[in-house]
Amino acid sequence: MPWLRQSDASANHPVVLRALELADADERILNELYGFVNRCATQSAAFEQDYVITIGTARLMAGMSRYNALVSAARYCGYFSDVTVKVDGEDRPAFKLIEDNDLFHMILKAEREWTNQRKRDTRDPKKTAPVRARDGDACRYCGKSVSWGDTKSGRGATYDHTVPGEEGTFQTMVVCCRECNGRRQDDPDSTWKPLPAPAEPLYGPATVVFLAKHGIDVEQSYTRTQSTPIDAPAANGTQDETAVEPQKVAPAQDEATEAASGPSNDSPAPRADRSSGEAATAHPAAEGPAGDPPDAGGPPGPKPDPGQRYPGPGFVGTGRDGSGRVGTGREGHALAGAGRAGRRRKRPRKR
């Protein structure tokens, strides 16, 4: 669709500020002239007039009483220049708006038509399927492999027209990476020359499926996987982009695996009771004061003794239980999630 883009710095553009140099300039002329020209530009862009302002448009935007003064000021500042246009085979006077991207810019009619033509060509499988079968998954300018479906990185796959402005054909369209396509632009000087079509094209899974949908059967020649890390180059000293990584098989249940770092979530192993010399038996994890289970999946544990001071979930030891050292008293129970065991007293403490 048509559009007009105005620069963020257009309000202070030299052409705009020149209005203050008019001999009869007053405090309103700069903003009045700026608004008049912008309305004319919007009208020209909306009807694809390619920067041309008809006299009728200028009179409508300025108003009959201010038309002569504003058009004269627009000529003086450099907004307008006088041109002649053909309308129904007849030459008519008009104004040509200045083309300066630092002021404002509109898409030309030919540019919009060319953009729409490129979209039609790249969405037509009757054109893209033969091109993709010929070129495979490699850019015809740099030779690097491309990635179909990648819409962000420079290695994303696109189609390029070697003859800009013309409808694409099998001879004038090539597979191209996004980086080369962006750098080439429309290449008005024709400095970019495509490489010869590959004798044995690379076909990845996406291309094989795409071509099969359109009646072209090819054999897959590579599988794209995660690229080799930068710190582990391939044998030839360069990063292997299309190497197939061996499939990793999960270890069997009875096969030893590397243990994760940090404390284990399993129940603590029995430890020797210093007072009796016997190994203490691990008890179930302690629950909260309300008797809730320590986790949603396990059965509720025993209720705490009302006469016993019970440590909460955040208990780490106070030095008051048992012999004064948590985990070294006579007899106790293991705390849920703690690495130390508290001991239960046989008799309440005398106060």
WOQUI-V401046 format. One record per residue. N is the residue number from 1. RES is the residue in one letter. PHI is phi in whole degrees, -180 to 180 (none if undefined). OMEGA is omega in degrees with one decimal (999 if undefined). Layout:
n->N res->RES phi->PHI omega->OMEGA
n->N res->RES phi->PHI omega->OMEGA
//
This chain:
n->1 res->M phi->none omega->179.0
n->2 res->P phi->-64 omega->177.8
n->3 res->W phi->-153 omega->176.2
n->4 res->L phi->-130 omega->179.3
n->5 res->R phi->-113 omega->180.0
n->6 res->Q phi->-108 omega->-178.8
n->7 res->S phi->-69 omega->177.3
n->8 res->D phi->-65 omega->-177.8
n->9 res->A phi->-103 omega->-174.4
n->10 res->S phi->-66 omega->-177.0
n->11 res->A phi->-65 omega->179.5
n->12 res->N phi->-113 omega->178.8
n->13 res->H phi->-66 omega->179.5
n->14 res->P phi->-55 omega->178.6
n->15 res->V phi->-64 omega->180.0
n->16 res->V phi->-68 omega->-176.7
n->17 res->L phi->-71 omega->179.3
n->18 res->R phi->-65 omega->178.8
n->19 res->A phi->-62 omega->179.3
n->20 res->L phi->-74 omega->178.9
n->21 res->E phi->-92 omega->177.4
n->22 res->L phi->-62 omega->-177.8
n->23 res->A phi->-63 omega->-179.0
n->24 res->D phi->-105 omega->-178.2
n->25 res->A phi->-64 omega->173.7
n->26 res->D phi->-130 omega->-173.6
n->27 res->E phi->-71 omega->-176.8
n->28 res->R phi->-103 omega->-169.8
n->29 res->I phi->-65 omega->-176.3
n->30 res->L phi->-63 omega->-178.0
n->31 res->N phi->-71 omega->178.8
n->32 res->E phi->-64 omega->-179.4
n->33 res->L phi->-67 omega->179.7
n->34 res->Y phi->-62 omega->178.3
n->35 res->G phi->-68 omega->179.2
n->36 res->F phi->-62 omega->-178.1
n->37 res->V phi->-66 omega->-179.7
n->38 res->N phi->-66 omega->176.4
n->39 res->R phi->-67 omega->176.3
n->40 res->C phi->-64 omega->179.8
n->41 res->A phi->-64 omega->179.0
n->42 res->T phi->-62 omega->179.1
n->43 res->Q phi->-66 omega->179.8
n->44 res->S phi->-65 omega->179.8
n->45 res->A phi->-68 omega->-176.3
n->46 res->A phi->-63 omega->-177.5
n->47 res->F phi->-108 omega->174.4
n->48 res->E phi->51 omega->179.8
n->49 res->Q phi->-93 omega->175.5
n->50 res->D phi->54 omega->175.7
n->51 res->Y phi->73 omega->179.3
n->52 res->V phi->-89 omega->178.0
n->53 res->I phi->-116 omega->178.3
n->54 res->T phi->-74 omega->179.6
n->55 res->I phi->-64 omega->178.1
n->56 res->G phi->-62 omega->177.9
n->57 res->T phi->-65 omega->-179.5
n->58 res->A phi->-64 omega->179.6
n->59 res->R phi->-68 omega->178.7
n->60 res->L phi->-66 omega->-177.3
n->61 res->M phi->-73 omega->-176.4
n->62 res->A phi->-89 omega->-170.7
n->63 res->G phi->89 omega->-173.3
n->64 res->M phi->-61 omega->-176.4
n->65 res->S phi->-73 omega->-177.6
n->66 res->R phi->-110 omega->-175.2
n->67 res->Y phi->-59 omega->-175.0
n->68 res->N phi->-62 omega->-177.6
n->69 res->A phi->-66 omega->-176.9
n->70 res->L phi->-74 omega->177.5
n->71 res->V phi->-66 omega->176.9
n->72 res->S phi->-62 omega->178.5
n->73 res->A phi->-68 omega->178.8
n->74 res->A phi->-66 omega->175.6
n->75 res->R phi->-66 omega->-176.8
n->76 res->Y phi->-63 omega->-177.2
n->77 res->C phi->-76 omega->-178.4
n->78 res->G phi->103 omega->175.6
n->79 res->Y phi->-66 omega->-172.7
n->80 res->F phi->-114 omega->165.6
n->81 res->S phi->-134 omega->-176.3
n->82 res->D phi->-81 omega->178.5
n->83 res->V phi->-137 omega->175.2
n->84 res->T phi->-124 omega->-179.6
n->85 res->V phi->-122 omega->178.3
n->86 res->K phi->-96 omega->176.6
n->87 res->V phi->-128 omega->-177.5
n->88 res->D phi->56 omega->178.2
n->89 res->G phi->79 omega->-178.3
n->90 res->E phi->-114 omega->177.7
n->91 res->D phi->-78 omega->179.7
n->92 res->R phi->-132 omega->177.8
n->93 res->P phi->-72 omega->179.3
n->94 res->A phi->-157 omega->178.2
n->95 res->F phi->-120 omega->176.0
n->96 res->K phi->-108 omega->-179.5
n->97 res->L phi->-75 omega->178.8
n->98 res->I phi->-61 omega->177.2
n->99 res->E phi->-102 omega->-178.6
n->100 res->D phi->-145 omega->-177.6
n->101 res->N phi->-65 omega->176.5
n->102 res->D phi->-79 omega->176.7
n->103 res->L phi->-106 omega->171.3
n->104 res->F phi->-161 omega->-176.6
n->105 res->H phi->-144 omega->177.2
n->106 res->M phi->-121 omega->177.0
n->107 res->I phi->-75 omega->-180.0
n->108 res->L phi->-77 omega->-179.3
n->109 res->K phi->-61 omega->-180.0
n->110 res->A phi->-67 omega->178.2
n->111 res->E phi->-65 omega->179.7
n->112 res->R phi->-66 omega->178.4
n->113 res->E phi->-64 omega->179.4
n->114 res->W phi->-68 omega->176.6
n->115 res->T phi->-62 omega->178.7
n->116 res->N phi->-66 omega->179.2
n->117 res->Q phi->-66 omega->177.9
n->118 res->R phi->-62 omega->178.9
n->119 res->K phi->-64 omega->179.1
n->120 res->R phi->-63 omega->-178.3
n->121 res->D phi->-66 omega->-175.7
n->122 res->T phi->-75 omega->177.7
n->123 res->R phi->-100 omega->-178.6
n->124 res->D phi->-98 omega->-178.1
n->125 res->P phi->-65 omega->177.3
n->126 res->K phi->-66 omega->177.0
n->127 res->K phi->-97 omega->-173.1
n->128 res->T phi->-77 omega->-178.5
n->129 res->A phi->-63 omega->177.4
n->130 res->P phi->-63 omega->178.9
n->131 res->V phi->-66 omega->-179.2
n->132 res->R phi->-70 omega->176.3
n->133 res->A phi->-68 omega->179.6
n->134 res->R phi->-74 omega->-173.0
n->135 res->D phi->-93 omega->-177.1
n->136 res->G phi->69 omega->-175.3
n->137 res->D phi->-106 omega->178.7
n->138 res->A phi->-138 omega->179.4
n->139 res->C phi->-69 omega->-179.0
n->140 res->R phi->-81 omega->177.5
n->141 res->Y phi->-105 omega->-177.9
n->142 res->C phi->-105 omega->178.2
n->143 res->G phi->83 omega->-178.6
n->144 res->K phi->-79 omega->178.1
n->145 res->S phi->-69 omega->-177.5
n->146 res->V phi->-116 omega->-177.8
n->147 res->S phi->-122 omega->179.3
n->148 res->W phi->-75 omega->-177.7
n->149 res->G phi->96 omega->177.2
n->150 res->D phi->-83 omega->-176.2
n->151 res->T phi->-106 omega->-175.6
n->152 res->K phi->-124 omega->-172.8
n->153 res->S phi->-81 omega->179.6
n->154 res->G phi->-68 omega->179.5
n->155 res->R phi->-88 omega->176.5
n->156 res->G phi->-63 omega->-175.5
n->157 res->A phi->-87 omega->175.0
n->158 res->T phi->-141 omega->171.1
n->159 res->Y phi->-113 omega->-178.9
n->160 res->D phi->-123 omega->175.5
n->161 res->H phi->-94 omega->179.1
n->162 res->T phi->-73 omega->176.1
n->163 res->V phi->-120 omega->-177.1
n->164 res->P phi->-62 omega->177.3
n->165 res->G phi->91 omega->-179.4
n->166 res->E phi->-115 omega->178.0
n->167 res->E phi->-59 omega->-176.7
n->168 res->G phi->-73 omega->176.0
n->169 res->T phi->-134 omega->177.7
n->170 res->F phi->-60 omega->-178.8
n->171 res->Q phi->-80 omega->-173.1
n->172 res->T phi->-108 omega->177.1
n->173 res->M phi->-114 omega->179.7
n->174 res->V phi->-138 omega->171.3
n->175 res->V phi->-74 omega->-172.8
n->176 res->C phi->-148 omega->175.1
n->177 res->C phi->-76 omega->-176.5
n->178 res->R phi->-64 omega->-179.3
n->179 res->E phi->-64 omega->179.2
n->180 res->C phi->-66 omega->-180.0
n->181 res->N phi->-63 omega->180.0
n->182 res->G phi->-71 omega->-179.5
n->183 res->R phi->-74 omega->-177.4
n->184 res->R phi->-73 omega->-175.2
n->185 res->Q phi->56 omega->178.2
n->186 res->D phi->-91 omega->174.7
n->187 res->D phi->48 omega->-176.5
n->188 res->P phi->-63 omega->-179.1
n->189 res->D phi->-91 omega->178.4
n->190 res->S phi->55 omega->179.8
n->191 res->T phi->-87 omega->179.1
n->192 res->W phi->-93 omega->178.7
n->193 res->K phi->-118 omega->-179.1
n->194 res->P phi->-69 omega->174.7
n->195 res->L phi->-71 omega->175.9
n->196 res->P phi->-60 omega->178.2
n->197 res->A phi->-62 omega->-177.1
n->198 res->P phi->-66 omega->177.9
n->199 res->A phi->-71 omega->177.9
n->200 res->E phi->-127 omega->-176.8
n->201 res->P phi->-63 omega->173.6
n->202 res->L phi->-85 omega->178.7
n->203 res->Y phi->-123 omega->174.9
n->204 res->G phi->-92 omega->-177.9
n->205 res->P phi->-58 omega->-177.9
n->206 res->A phi->-64 omega->-179.4
n->207 res->T phi->-69 omega->178.7
n->208 res->V phi->-60 omega->179.6
n->209 res->V phi->-66 omega->-179.0
n->210 res->F phi->-62 omega->-178.4
n->211 res->L phi->-68 omega->179.3
n->212 res->A phi->-64 omega->178.0
n->213 res->K phi->-64 omega->-176.2
n->214 res->H phi->-115 omega->170.3
n->215 res->G phi->77 omega->178.9
n->216 res->I phi->-119 omega->-178.2
n->217 res->D phi->-99 omega->176.8
n->218 res->V phi->-133 omega->179.0
n->219 res->E phi->-97 omega->178.1
n->220 res->Q phi->-66 omega->-176.8
n->221 res->S phi->-113 omega->176.5
n->222 res->Y phi->-161 omega->175.7
n->223 res->T phi->-126 omega->-179.7
n->224 res->R phi->-76 omega->176.9
n->225 res->T phi->-129 omega->178.4
n->226 res->Q phi->-63 omega->-176.8
n->227 res->S phi->-64 omega->176.2
n->228 res->T phi->-62 omega->179.0
n->229 res->P phi->-57 omega->-177.7
n->230 res->I phi->-62 omega->-176.9
n->231 res->D phi->-85 omega->177.1
n->232 res->A phi->-131 omega->-177.5
n->233 res->P phi->-68 omega->178.5
n->234 res->A phi->-71 omega->-174.4
n->235 res->A phi->-64 omega->-178.6
n->236 res->N phi->-86 omega->176.6
n->237 res->G phi->91 omega->179.7
n->238 res->T phi->-121 omega->-179.1
n->239 res->Q phi->-75 omega->-179.2
n->240 res->D phi->-85 omega->-174.0
n->241 res->E phi->-82 omega->-171.1
n->242 res->T phi->-120 omega->-179.8
n->243 res->A phi->-66 omega->179.4
n->244 res->V phi->-93 omega->-179.4
n->245 res->E phi->-84 omega->178.8
n->246 res->P phi->-58 omega->-179.4
n->247 res->Q phi->-71 omega->179.2
n->248 res->K phi->-90 omega->-178.1
n->249 res->V phi->-100 omega->179.5
n->250 res->A phi->-67 omega->-179.4
n->251 res->P phi->-68 omega->177.6
n->252 res->A phi->-70 omega->-176.0
n->253 res->Q phi->-64 omega->-178.1
n->254 res->D phi->-92 omega->-179.5
n->255 res->E phi->-94 omega->-177.8
n->256 res->A phi->-71 omega->176.8
n->257 res->T phi->-125 omega->-178.9
n->258 res->E phi->-70 omega->-178.0
n->259 res->A phi->-78 omega->178.0
n->260 res->A phi->-75 omega->178.7
n->261 res->S phi->-75 omega->179.3
n->262 res->G phi->101 omega->-177.9
n->263 res->P phi->-68 omega->-179.4
n->264 res->S phi->-79 omega->176.2
n->265 res->N phi->-89 omega->-179.0
n->266 res->D phi->-74 omega->178.6
n->267 res->S phi->-65 omega->-178.7
n->268 res->P phi->-67 omega->179.4
n->269 res->A phi->-70 omega->178.9
n->270 res->P phi->-60 omega->179.2
n->271 res->R phi->-123 omega->-175.8
n->272 res->A phi->-72 omega->174.7
n->273 res->D phi->-79 omega->-175.7
n->274 res->R phi->-66 omega->-176.4
n->275 res->S phi->-81 omega->-176.0
n->276 res->S phi->-108 omega->-177.8
n->277 res->G phi->80 omega->179.1
n->278 res->E phi->-101 omega->179.7
n->279 res->A phi->-74 omega->178.7
n->280 res->A phi->-78 omega->179.9
n->281 res->T phi->-85 omega->179.9
n->282 res->A phi->-69 omega->179.3
n->283 res->H phi->-98 omega->176.8
n->284 res->P phi->-60 omega->179.6
n->285 res->A phi->-62 omega->-177.2
n->286 res->A phi->-74 omega->178.4
n->287 res->E phi->-106 omega->-178.5
n->288 res->G phi->-72 omega->-178.4
n->289 res->P phi->-59 omega->-177.5
n->290 res->A phi->-84 omega->179.0
n->291 res->G phi->84 omega->178.9
n->292 res->D phi->-71 omega->177.8
n->293 res->P phi->-67 omega->179.9
n->294 res->P phi->-64 omega->174.1
n->295 res->D phi->-144 omega->-171.8
n->296 res->A phi->-66 omega->-173.6
n->297 res->G phi->-91 omega->-173.6
n->298 res->G phi->-97 omega->179.5
n->299 res->P phi->-74 omega->179.8
n->300 res->P phi->-66 omega->179.8
n->301 res->G phi->-85 omega->-179.3
n->302 res->P phi->-68 omega->178.5
n->303 res->K phi->-70 omega->179.0
n->304 res->P phi->-72 omega->177.9
n->305 res->D phi->-69 omega->-178.2
n->306 res->P phi->-59 omega->-178.9
n->307 res->G phi->-86 omega->-176.5
n->308 res->Q phi->-104 omega->173.4
n->309 res->R phi->-70 omega->-172.2
n->310 res->Y phi->-110 omega->177.5
n->311 res->P phi->-75 omega->179.8
n->312 res->G phi->-77 omega->-177.4
n->313 res->P phi->-61 omega->-177.3
n->314 res->G phi->-91 omega->-175.9
n->315 res->F phi->-66 omega->176.1
n->316 res->V phi->-128 omega->178.0
n->317 res->G phi->114 omega->-179.7
n->318 res->T phi->-120 omega->-176.9
n->319 res->G phi->85 omega->-177.3
n->320 res->R phi->-105 omega->-176.4
n->321 res->D phi->-91 omega->175.1
n->322 res->G phi->60 omega->-176.5
n->323 res->S phi->-88 omega->-177.8
n->324 res->G phi->103 omega->175.9
n->325 res->R phi->-123 omega->-177.4
n->326 res->V phi->-65 omega->178.0
n->327 res->G phi->92 omega->-179.9
n->328 res->T phi->-120 omega->178.1
n->329 res->G phi->-73 omega->-173.8
n->330 res->R phi->-75 omega->-174.4
n->331 res->E phi->-148 omega->-177.4
n->332 res->G phi->-160 omega->180.0
n->333 res->H phi->-135 omega->-178.9
n->334 res->A phi->-76 omega->178.0
n->335 res->L phi->-88 omega->-178.4
n->336 res->A phi->-66 omega->174.9
n->337 res->G phi->75 omega->-177.9
n->338 res->A phi->-101 omega->179.7
n->339 res->G phi->-90 omega->-179.8
n->340 res->R phi->-120 omega->-178.2
n->341 res->A phi->-111 omega->174.5
n->342 res->G phi->-85 omega->-177.6
n->343 res->R phi->-118 omega->-179.3
n->344 res->R phi->-88 omega->179.8
n->345 res->R phi->-80 omega->176.7
n->346 res->K phi->-77 omega->-178.5
n->347 res->R phi->-126 omega->174.2
n->348 res->P phi->-63 omega->-178.5
n->349 res->R phi->-70 omega->176.8
n->350 res->K phi->-79 omega->-179.1
n->351 res->R phi->-111 omega->999
//
